[in-house]
Structure formats: structure tokens, C-alpha cells
């Protein structure tokens, strides 16, 4: 018997040229002045200013806050909150990848709660009175699916990561325009694409129950396997870009419903201790966790393997699961993302601390196969 519940993301528009709808949609929600939260790269390339001009066509003024780092910190969140409070804004817009989304979500939860991040993590924010600020999202990469999730990750000054969750502070509107992603460099396309794949695989195989999310996760996996190599090799392949953006969104909904697995459980500690790209650390960890899980639950991975055509329908669960592992490992190697943790800066003397953090991660706890501290330590050692 299955027991589950679903809280869907709010409004979303998808398609080539969808960005042109942002201003009118925001104006309909009585937004006349927008704070755009983004990173220095999108400011430098002119995309942030392009979005500001798009808003201006519908009479919406904007201010660009372009200080978000690849792994956002509480310092940036505080600065964004201070800027919001010092001027008269009516809407908050996240423009970028997962980091900009996380920073903007944290700004929104802080404005609602008036509390520091640590207090938000401990006590939550959704029970508090008041209305969240109107929050919009325009993803510029296809990977995190953050526009569809309720979670945000923020670092403190010591590098420790804190996970905030809020259903109330999710975007009131997400605009998914694949044309925006056409200029994303190949390496970033590869890393973010692997993030989408790993979200979907983790959601499908973990111990949580949600049959609707399982359907979305399987479709996301299929889309990534068929389109990620093309998107990496030819950034102007808009069909591939479109399918990758859809895959990212579907995977984001899936993890919002079910959570992740131990791939994320072991990756987050690495990113807490080192300034590494999320998709790169995930890619180095993926095959090791899948190989570990296959020993106990080959059926889950076999279903994925058959669904993407990696194995014949009549193949045994073990054979189909192994075929999937070979296929995703080959994809990782083909697109050139990380194969090991040592090149990312992980050293043997970090393993004990990494294992301590990973063992208590919620993602590790809902992995389809239970992991002991010794299991995790041995796995980290092999990943080097």
C-alpha cells in the first residue's frame, strides 16, 4: 500500500522566447520594482541587463544584485536582505543556476521570518505570520531544477552548509526559456546536466514513496540520456537544450516530492569542505553509490536500464542494472566531467570528517540501501 502527498510547484511558463512573458506576468501580480538576484558572470555577459530591459518594456523598474557566489553564503544573503529593506521593491527575481536560486530563496525566507539562517533551519519559517515577497525564477542552466523545489542551501563563514526548506517561499512564477541556456559553456552544461540525471535517479531509487514522482523521474532520465551529449557538443542545438531544461524541471519536481539518495548525501559534505562545482562532485560519486545499491536493489536500477534501452526487456535485474551503470558511467566520461574526488581537492585525511557528515545526511538516510559509517569511509577511499 502506498501513502504519499503532493504539493506542486506554482505557475510556470516553458518554451523558446518565454522570457518575454515575465514582465506582464509580474505586473499582473502588482510588481512594479524588481530586485534581480544573480551572479557576476551573468552581469558581465549582459544577460542580467537584458532581463532588466525585458522587464522595463512592461513598465517594471529593476535593480541588479550581482554578488552571488557559486556556493552562496550567509553574507550574500544578508546583503541582499539589506538592499531589499533599503529600497522599495515589490518583487524578487532569481536569475541564474542553483546558486542564485538558493540565495534568492534564502533572502525570501529571511524577509518573511526576520530570523538568521540557523534559526530558520532549526525552527522553520512556514508557520510564521505574514505574506512572502513575490518571488520569480528564471533558470539559466538545466540541472538543479531549483525553481521547482522548496529547498535552498547556504554556507556560513566557516563553510558549513545549511538547508532551508519552505513551501511558502517557492517561486510564484518560473520562466523556463531554453534559448537562455544556448550560451552556457560545454563544461557547465555537462556538470549541470549530470545534476539533473542524478536528481532523477536518486528520486526514483530512494526509499520514499511517490508513484507520480517516479514517472517524472523516469522521463527526466530518458531525456538526459538522449539529449545531454548533444547539448554539450553543440550549444546551439535548441532541441537538445529544450529537452534538457524540461528534464531538469521534471527532476526538480521529483526530488521535491521524494528527496535524493546517497549520491547527494556524500556530495554535500565535499561541497561543505571545498569550493567545488556541485555537478562535478556528484559525477565522481555516482558510479560508486549505484554499484553499492545494485547489490541490494538491482530491481530499481534494472527498471531504469530497461526504460532507457540500456538492457533488453528480458535481461535479468542484475544484468539490466549493470547495463545502466555502464551507460551512465560512459555518459559521464563522454561529456568530460569529474571521475574522482582527489582532483577536486579531497585528501585522505578528510575522509573521517566527510563520512561523519554524510552518515547523518537526510539523503543518505533515505538511500535504498542502508549505509554504515564504514561503508561510507570505504566508498570515499575508492572515490579518490
N, C-alpha and C positions, 0 to 999 in steps of 0.2 A: 504493500500500500504506500502511495506517495503522498506526502504532505508538503505543500510549498505555497508561497505567496509571491506576487509580482508587483513591484512599484516601477512603472515605466518611466523613461526619461520624458521630459516635457517636449515642447514643439521643436521640430527640426525641418529644415528645407535642404534638399540634396540636388546637386546637378551642376553641370557646367554653366558658369555665369550666375550661380545662386547668390554670390556676394552682393549683386545689385539689389537684392530684396532686403538687405539688412536695415538700411535707413528707414524705409517705410514701415517695416515691422517694429522697429524700435520706437518710431514716432507714434505708432498706434498704441504703444504702452506708455505714452506720455513722457518719453525720454527726449529731452532737448539738448542735454550736455552729457557727453560720454567720456569716461576715463578708460583709455586703452592701455591694458597691461600686456607688455611684450618684452622682447629681448633686444639687445644691441644689434644683433645680426639682422633682424627684420627691420630695424630702424635704418641701418646702413644701406641695405639693398633697396630701400624705398617702399617696401610693402606696407609698413605701418602708415606712412604718409598717404599711400594710395587708398587705404581703408578710411583714413580720416577724410580724404576728398570724397569718397563714396558716401559717407555719412553727411557731408556738407551739402551734397546735391539734394538731400531731403531736409535741409534746414537744421541739421544736428551739429552743434559745435563739439569739438573733442580736444582732449589733452593726452599726449602720449607719455606714458611712464615706461621707459625702455630699459629698466635696470635688472630684469630677471636673469639670474644665472642658470646654467644648465641643471643644477640641483638647487632649487630655491631655498633661501634661508629665512629665518625669522626677521632678520634685519631688513630684507627687501619688503617683507610683508608689512612691517611697522612703517616703513617709508611710504608705501602705497596707502596705508590707512591714514597716515598724517596728511598726505596730499589730498585724499578724498575729503577729509574733515576741514581742510583749509580753503577749499573752493566749493562751488555749488554744482555738484554732479548729480545726475539723476539715473545714470546707468553705468554699469561696469562691464567692460568687454575684454575677454581673454583672447589674444591673438598669438598663435604660435603652437608649439608642441606641448607635451605633457608638463614641462616646467612652468610655462606661462599659465596653463590651466590650473595647476596646483597653486601657484602664487595668487591668482585671482580668486580661486575658491577660498583660500585662507584669508584673504582680505575681506571677502564677503562674510565669512563666519565670524571674523573678529569685529566687523561693523555691527553684526547682529547681536553678538554676545557681550562686546566690550571687555572680553577676557583675553588673557595671554594664551598662546597656543597650548602650553602644557595643561592649563585648566580646561581648555576645550576638549583635549584628548581624554582627560580624566572624567569629566562630568558631562560632556556632550553640549550641544547647542540647540538641538531641535525642540527641546521642551521650553525654551525661553520665550517670553512675550515679544511682540514687535514683528514687523514685516522685513524679510530680507531685501537687500537692494536688488533692483532688476539686473540680472547677470546674463550676459550673452557670451557665446563661444564661437570662434572661427578657427578651427584647427588648420594648421599649415603643413602638417605631416600626417602620414597614415600609419598609426601604430598604437598609440596609447588608448584611443577611444575614450579619453577623459571627459569629453563632452557628454558621455552617456552614463558616467559613474558618479557615485556620491562621495568618493574618497579623494583626499589630497595629501601629499607627502611633503613635509617641510623639515629642513635641518635647523638645529640650534648652532650656536657658535662653536661648539665642540665637535660638530659633525654628526651628532646623534639624530636619527630620523624620527619624526613623529607623524602618525597617521591620524588625520582628522576625517570624520565621516558626518555628512549632513545631507539628508534628503531635501531639506528646505532650501539649501543654498546651491542647488544644481542650476544649470542654465535654464532660463525661461525660454530661450531660443538658441539653437545651434544651427549654424550655416555651414554646410559641407559642400565646398566648391572644389572639385578635383583640379581645376585649372591653376589654383593657387599652388599646388604641390609640384607643378611641372619643373620648377627651377631648383627643387631640393637636390643636393648633391647625391651621387650614387651611394657613397658610404652611409650617409644618413638615411637614405631610402631603404637600404639593406637592413640597417640596425632597427629602424622603427618598424619595418615590415616583419622582422623576426619577433618583435614585441607583440604585434597583433597575432601572429601564429601561436606564440607561447601562451598568450591570454586565452585563446580559443581552446588549445589543447589542455591547459590547466583547468579551465572551467568544465570541459567535457568529462575529464577523468577524475576530478576530486570527489570527495565523499558526500558533498552536498547533493540534495535532490531538487531538480527543476527541469522537467522534460521539455518545456518550451525553450529554455536557455540552451539545452543540449542540441536542439535543432539549429538554433542560431550559431552555436559554436561550430558544428559540423560544416555549415555553409561557409563560415568565415575561413575555416581551414582549407576548404576546397578553393576558395577564391585566392587565398595567399599562394597556395602551391602552384596554381595556374598562372598567376599574374606577377608575382614578385620578381622573378628573373627578368621579365620584360621591362618592368618599371625601373629596375636597376640599370639594365643595359641601355635603355632608351628613355630618357626622362620625358621626352615629348610624346610618348605613347599614351595618349589620353584615355584610351580604353582600359589599359592596364592601371593607370593612375585612378580612374574612376572605380574600378573593381577593388583596388587596394583600400581606397577610402571607405567603401562600403564594408569591406571585411573588417577594418578597424572599428567601425561603428558597431557592427554586429557583435564582435568580440567584446567590446566595451559593455554592451548590454548584458552579455553572458556573464562576465565577471561581476557585474553589478548584482546580478541575481544569485550567483553561486560562489564567487570568490575565485582565488587562484589555487596553485598547488605548490609543491616544494621547490620548483624551479624559481619562483619568486621568493619563496621562503629563504632560500640560500643566496639569492642575488641581493636582496635588500641589505643584509649585513655588509656585503662587499662595498656597496654604494655608501654605507654609513661611514666606513673607514677610509675610503678612497674616492677621489673625484673621477668617476668613470661613467661612461655612457651606459644608460640602462639596458638598451638592446644588446650592447656588446657583452656585458656580464651575463645576461640571460643566455645568449647564444653559446657561451663557453660552458655553461652549466647544463643546458637542455639534455644532451645525449646521456649524460651520467644519471640524471634523475629518471629519465624514461627507461633506461636499461634496468635500473633498480626496481622500478614499479612493474615492469613487464613480468618479472619473476613471480609476482603475486597476483596481478590482474591483467594477464595478456588479453582477455576478452575486450576490455575497454579500448586498448590500442589497436586491437585487431579490427574493431568496428570502424575506426578512423582509417586504417590502412585499406580496408576494402572500399570505403566510401570515396577515397581519392584515387582508386585504381592502382595502388601500390602492390596489392595482392589479389589473387583470384578469389572469387566468391567461395570456392570450395577448399581453399587453403585452411589449415588448422589455425587456431587462435595464436599459437606461438609463432608460426611461420608468418602470419599476416602482421603480427605485432613487430616482429623483427624487420619485416619489409618496410614498415612505416618508419622505424628507427633509421634504417639505411637511407630512406628517401629524404627525411628531414635533415639528416646529417649531411647528405650530399648537397641539399639546397643551401645549407649554411656555408659549406665550403665553396660552392659555386659563386655565391654572391660576395664572398670575401670578408665575412665578419669573424669575430674572435673565436678561436678554437680552444684557448686555455686561459687560465686566470693569471699566471705568472707574468705574461707580457702586459697585463693591465696593472701590475704593481703588487699583486698578492704575494706575500712571502710566507714561508713555513711557520715562522713564529706568530703569525696572525691567526692560524687555524683554530687554536683553542678559543679565542675570543669570538671569531666568526661562528664557530659551532654553538657556543653559548647563546648567541643572538638568534641563530637560525632555528635552534631547537624550540624556542618559545614563540616563534612567529605563527600567527594565525594561519597563514598559507601552508606552513609545514604541518600544522596540526590537522588540517583537513585533506592532506595528501592521501591518495587512495591506499598507500601502504605506509604503515607507521614507521617512523624513523627514530632510532635511538641516537644518543649523543655520539656513540662510537661509529654508527653508520654514517653520520654527517661528517665526522672528522676524517674517516677513510675516504669519503667522496671528495671532500675538499683537497685531500692529498693527491688523489688521482687527477683532479682538475688542473693542477699546477702544470 
